[in-house]
């Protein structure tokens, strides 16, 4: 075959094509705290818009959520980009 490599990653939910993008992901923690993380690097389905994060990003999100849980806030909205720089 000649040409650009084809991204053949498919969404496990609907079968649509996955592409790189950013997502806003809400989380509800055990203590009923709501955390919304904006600008998360993710693979996003072009059809159903389901988002999937890679291992490194997921690890970073878990660390963020652990820190935010300690704030005892009812609702937090944070940017992944800004948290990544801290």
Secondary structure, DSSP 8 states (H G I E B T S, - for coil): --SS-----B-TTT--BEEEEEEEEEEE-TTS-EEEEEEEEEEEETTT--EE--HHHHHHHHHHHHHHHTTT-SEEEEEHHHHHH-
